[in-house]
């Protein structure tokens, strides 16, 4: 399983001031969108409202594979919502990834330097 975040813009054209029944209608849209995400293989764990941003909602969840992330965006777009879905990993896992990548790059750089020294000799 992989974690994902999906940012969704519910409001067309960005900002608008909505109250009362319009806000309740938006809540129904969020629930419907959550169900659609589940139909394409995503499991939504949390839904957050995003304040002061280009997007209104952030879905946090899990998916079986990277193809599901594409399907989630396709579902959002088909419903008329601009969206971006990204894989997400925990901070500790990311720190290890950065360290591992630095080791690989360092190894490659050291190998090139050794080959260059040998070629010059």
C-alpha angles and dihedrals in degrees: 000000000000129000122235142182123210121196113203132189108211096172112073110230096013123265126043135153110239131173142169118358093010090060090048089051089052090054089055089051091053091052092048091049090050089054091049091051089052091051091060094048105273123126112209113212100173141007119206131183112232113220124207096005139107089256130062104201138034119199116199117196153116134276134187096230144353091266089067090061089059091048091052091056090045091053092048092048092047088055089053098256125129108230146168123202122196134179112247132202133184117267093246091052090049091050089053090048091053091049093048091048092050089052091052092047091047091050090050092047092048090050092051091048091050091048091048091051091049091049092050093050 
